[in-house]
Amino acid sequence: MYSVRKAATCKAFRWDKWFHVCVLFLVIALSGCGDSGSESTASKSLAPKEYSLIYVSDTEGNQEIFILDLSTKAIRNLTKNKASDISPSWWPTRSRIVFSSSRTGQGDIYTMKPDGSDQTILIGGPNTQQSPMVSPDGKKLAYVEFVGNKPNVKVRDLETGAESTVCSGVNPAWSSDGRRISFDGPPSGGPG
């Protein structure tokens, strides 16, 4: 038998206050990630040399991008605006962060410095773009563009601006050598 509580009895518990505590706990537990040379999913948002973690939280009312300094445990909101800011990932040199924001009414792709300054639109347009991921050599950007309700994984050459649609899917991620992109999508031959 499961017991059910009314929502009103749980309302006093502030999950937003505990979210940062949970992130700190997770980071402390994972702070050794990547030191042994093995790559794990949890360490992909870590900047190895700067020892910082970027993540999204809605603890300030909307989705914002935060950075956690692993050495000092200091947390700072990098985006601070009324738009939804999501999908942050590090530039391979760790000199910039690429992310998606709804500041113009739909999702566009932006970059910013790790301190939150110099927030600049990289890809915009009439369709929604999200889930940006820069290739390991820093020359290409994989991202998702929604045309209607159909998500397409696209790749943009950051030097020339040339773009190509790779497939239908979401959540692109580069292989460590930059020659392949993994994504979530329908199985080969399936609908989509």
Buried (B, 14 or more C-beta within 10 A) or exposed (E): EEEEEEEEEEEEEEEEEEBBEEBBEBBEEBBEBBEEEEEEEBBEBBBEEBBBBBBBBEBEEBBBBBBBBBEEEEBBBBBEEEBBBBBBBBBBEBEBBBBBBBBEEBBBBBBBBBEBEEBEEBBBEEBBBBBBBBBBEBBBBBBBBBEEEEBBBBBBEBEEEEBEEEBBBBBBBBEEEBEEBEBEBEEEEEEE
